Amino acid sequence: MTPCILVLEDESAVLAVVQQTLGSEGYQVVTARSLAQFRKLDTQHEADIYLIDVSLPDGNGFALVRELRRSSDRGIITLTGRGRDAEDVAGLESGADDSIGKPLRERELAARVNAVYRRTAGRPTAARAGQQADHEFDGYRFSLPSRQLWGPDGAEIALTSSEFELLAALISRRGEVLSRDQIMNAVKGGHWESYDRVVDGIISRLRRKIPARTRSTPFIRTVHGVGYAFTG
């Protein structure tokens, strides 16, 4: 089945680049110029990746990313102004898998979209390759194949795509200290720069979602000046 990309962008020139580049990569490209049109098309197509301009004519792109991430594990890529690091970070913190600056460069666009599709289409990532399928710690159960985490009471704990990938990277290398660069490469792929704020924010959310029950220290240990390690 041809993978589908649902694009929300109101600039004709940008849409032309997206359609030409990603169409030649073998994707079905469905485009919307407004949030209202996007919502309608989202009910008509099963998107594999969402490509969303953060500056919407009738809404907030970051709010839309948060909304999509609450209900979907599909790939999400934000389109920002090139060099606007604050927008890149805000997109990641909202739950996006990557961010691309405009004006778009065709090779970069294709590489980033392909990388996100590979990660979110259920194929093994480098962090998970060859590793044990399920991990248990302090009553929690973490499943790599199904991308799920269950608490001690048996209830599923909802994780965003970034939270899952980060936890998978740490658990798969349990006890080993990973730098923020190593963590960001596992979560976002090799095309992404490391932003300390983003990694620290995801770690904080995971600590809130999986508090330790039988000890006083969190499962994810901070190694000051180096990075983080999973000690569950």
Long-range contacts (C-beta under 8 A, 24 or more apart in sequence): 2-26, 2-27, 2-28, 3-27, 3-28, 3-48, 3-49, 3-117, 3-121, 4-28, 4-30, 4-45, 4-46, 4-47, 4-48, 4-49, 5-29, 5-30, 5-47, 5-48, 5-49, 5-50, 5-51, 5-113, 6-30, 6-32, 6-38, 6-41, 6-42, 6-45, 6-47, 6-49, 6-50, 6-51, 7-31, 7-32, 7-51, 7-52, 8-32, 8-33, 8-34, 8-35, 8-38, 8-50, 8-51, 8-52, 8-53, 8-56, 8-61, 8-64, 9-33, 9-51, 9-52, 9-53, 9-79, 10-34, 10-53, 10-56, 10-57, 11-53, 11-102, 14-53, 14-79, 14-102, 14-103, 14-104, 17-104, 17-106, 17-109, 18-51, 18-104, 18-109, 20-106, 21-104, 21-106, 21-109, 21-110, 22-109, 22-110, 22-113, 25-110, 25-113, 25-114, 27-113, 33-57, 34-58, 35-59, 35-64, 38-64, 47-74, 48-74, 48-75, 48-117, 48-120, 48-121, 49-74, 49-75, 49-76, 49-77, 49-113, 49-116, 49-117, 49-120, 50-74, 50-75, 50-76, 50-77, 51-77, 51-79, 51-113, 52-76, 52-77, 52-78, 52-79, 52-96, 53-78, 53-79, 54-78, 54-79, 54-80, 54-87, 54-90, 54-91, 55-81, 61-91, 62-90, 62-91, 62-94, 63-94, 65-91, 65-94, 65-95, 65-96, 66-94, 66-95, 68-95, 69-94, 69-95, 69-96, 69-160, 69-161, 70-158, 73-120, 73-147, 73-161, 73-164, 74-120, 75-116, 75-117, 75-119, 75-120, 75-161, 76-161, 77-112, 77-113, 77-116, 79-104, 85-195, 88-195, 89-195, 89-197, 89-198, 92-162, 92-188, 92-195, 92-198, 93-197, 93-198, 93-201, 95-160, 95-161, 95-162, 97-161, 97-162, 97-188, 98-188, 98-189, 98-191, 98-192, 108-191, 111-191, 112-189, 112-191, 115-189, 115-190, 115-191, 116-189, 119-165, 119-189, 120-161, 122-147, 125-165, 125-168, 125-186, 126-186, 127-165, 127-168, 127-169, 127-172, 127-173, 127-186, 128-168, 128-172, 131-172, 135-171, 135-174, 137-171, 137-219, 137-232, 138-212, 138-213, 138-214, 138-215, 138-219, 138-232, 139-213, 140-210, 140-232, 142-167, 142-168, 142-171, 144-168, 144-172, 149-209, 149-210, 151-210, 152-213, 157-209, 157-210, 159-206, 159-209, 162-187, 162-188, 162-202, 163-202, 163-205, 163-206, 163-209, 166-199, 166-202, 166-203, 166-206, 167-206, 167-230, 170-220, 170-228, 170-229, 170-230, 171-230, 171-232, 173-230, 174-230, 174-231, 174-232, 175-229, 175-230, 175-231, 176-229, 177-223, 177-226, 177-227, 177-228, 177-229, 178-227, 178-228, 178-229, 179-226, 179-227, 180-227, 180-228, 182-227, 183-227, 183-228, 199-228, 203-228
